[in-house]
Structure formats: structure tokens, C-alpha cells
Amino acid sequence: MTTPTPTPQVIPAKEARQRIQAAIIERLGEQWDSPTDGWLVVHDTAYLVRLNRGDVNLDFQCDLLGEVGVTELEVNPLQTSGRFIAIAVLAASLFLAFVIAQIAGVFNA
């Protein structure tokens, strides 16, 4: 007769979130999200948080058993091209607004 193997205890989402927050503070310090030089939260769920600063992505992932893993990756080409497209659209929108204002005579005294 074989003995049944114990079922692993799956941690709830709230506890996974607490473990990820503790790992972020341990790795990056208390001021990791300061507005001036902190990390930007790109993806945020109970079991996975992706942070970005400059050309570095940090993934904090908690598995269902409560182990937190940290993966450090460089920014991928899709993120870089997305940033470029966002800047281009912003610049084009500002230029278009300036042209419309000029045609409407906003700048004429």
C-alpha cells in the first residue's frame, strides 16, 4: 500500500502580493518608487510585477507555493519601438495643434 503524497499548499493572491512587495523592498530599498529616480511599474498583478527604469526590466514573480523569483532583463526592441512611436505621435500632435492655432490666428496680435 502506498501512502498518499501531501498536497502542496497554494498561497492566496494577497500573500503572494505581500511576498513580492517584500522582495522589491529587499532588492531596491524603501524608496524604489520615488517620483524622481524610482522604478516605473509596467505590469502589476498579484503574482507578477514588472518594473522598468531606463533600459532595465525587473520581473518579480511569485509561484503558487510562495517562492519569489527575480529576473533582470534589458528592454526589448518592442518596448523601444513603442517609446519611439509614442514620442513621434506626441510631436506630431503638438505640431498639428500649433498649425491649427496659427491658422486660427491665435498668435496674431
C-alpha positions as CSV (number, residue, x, y, z in Angstrom):
1,M,0.0,0.0,0.0
2,T,1.3,3.4,-0.9
3,T,1.0,6.5,1.3
4,P,-0.7,9.5,-0.3
5,T,1.6,12.4,-1.1
6,P,0.6,15.6,0.7
7,T,-1.0,18.2,-1.5
8,P,1.1,21.4,-1.6
9,Q,-0.5,24.5,0.0
10,V,-1.2,27.1,-2.6
11,I,-0.8,30.6,-1.2
12,P,-3.6,33.2,-1.8
13,A,-3.1,36.2,-4.0
14,K,-2.9,38.6,-1.1
15,E,0.0,36.7,0.4
16,A,1.8,36.5,-2.9
17,R,1.5,40.3,-3.3
18,Q,3.0,40.8,0.2
19,R,5.9,38.5,-0.6
20,I,6.6,40.3,-3.9
21,Q,6.5,43.7,-2.1
22,A,9.0,42.4,0.5
23,A,11.3,41.1,-2.3
24,I,11.1,44.5,-4.1
25,I,12.0,46.4,-1.0
26,E,14.8,43.9,-0.2
27,R,16.3,44.3,-3.7
28,L,15.6,48.0,-4.4
29,G,15.2,49.7,-1.0
30,E,12.3,51.6,0.6
31,Q,12.3,54.4,-2.0
32,W,12.1,52.2,-5.1
33,D,9.1,54.1,-6.4
34,S,10.2,57.7,-5.7
35,P,9.0,60.1,-8.4
36,T,12.4,61.5,-9.3
37,D,14.6,58.4,-9.8
38,G,12.4,55.4,-9.0
39,W,11.2,52.5,-10.9
40,L,8.1,52.6,-13.2
41,V,5.5,49.8,-12.7
42,V,4.8,48.4,-16.1
43,H,2.8,45.3,-15.2
44,D,1.1,44.7,-11.8
45,T,-0.8,41.6,-10.8
46,A,-0.9,39.5,-7.6
47,Y,1.7,37.0,-8.8
48,L,3.9,39.1,-11.2
49,V,5.2,42.7,-11.1
50,R,7.4,44.1,-13.8
51,L,9.4,47.3,-13.1
52,N,11.3,49.4,-15.6
53,R,13.9,52.1,-15.3
54,G,15.9,53.2,-18.3
55,D,17.0,50.1,-20.2
56,V,16.4,47.6,-17.4
57,N,13.3,45.4,-16.7
58,L,13.0,43.7,-13.4
59,D,10.4,40.9,-13.1
60,F,9.3,39.8,-9.6
61,Q,7.3,36.6,-9.9
62,C,5.8,34.6,-7.1
63,D,4.9,31.0,-7.8
64,L,1.8,29.3,-6.2
65,L,4.0,27.9,-3.4
66,G,5.2,31.3,-2.3
67,E,8.8,31.4,-3.8
68,V,9.7,34.7,-5.3
69,G,12.0,34.8,-8.3
70,V,13.6,37.9,-9.7
71,T,14.6,38.2,-13.4
72,E,16.6,41.1,-14.7
73,L,16.4,41.7,-18.5
74,E,17.3,44.5,-20.9
75,V,14.5,46.4,-22.6
76,N,13.3,44.5,-25.7
77,P,13.0,46.0,-29.2
78,L,9.2,46.2,-29.0
79,Q,9.4,48.5,-25.9
80,T,12.0,50.6,-27.7
81,S,9.9,51.0,-30.8
82,G,6.8,51.7,-28.7
83,R,8.6,54.5,-27.0
84,F,9.7,56.0,-30.3
85,I,6.1,55.7,-31.7
86,A,4.7,57.4,-28.6
87,I,7.2,60.3,-28.9
88,A,6.5,60.7,-32.6
89,V,2.7,60.8,-32.1
90,L,3.2,63.4,-29.3
91,A,5.4,65.5,-31.5
92,A,3.0,65.3,-34.5
93,S,0.1,66.2,-32.2
94,L,1.9,69.3,-30.9
95,F,2.8,70.3,-34.4
96,L,-0.7,69.9,-35.6
97,A,-2.1,71.9,-32.7
98,F,0.5,74.7,-33.4
99,V,-0.6,74.8,-37.1
100,I,-4.3,74.9,-36.2
101,A,-3.6,77.7,-33.7
102,Q,-1.6,79.6,-36.3
103,I,-4.4,79.3,-38.9
104,A,-7.0,80.4,-36.4
105,G,-4.9,83.5,-35.7
106,V,-4.2,82.8,-32.0
107,F,-0.7,84.1,-32.3
108,N,-1.6,87.3,-34.2
109,A,-1.7,90.4,-32.1
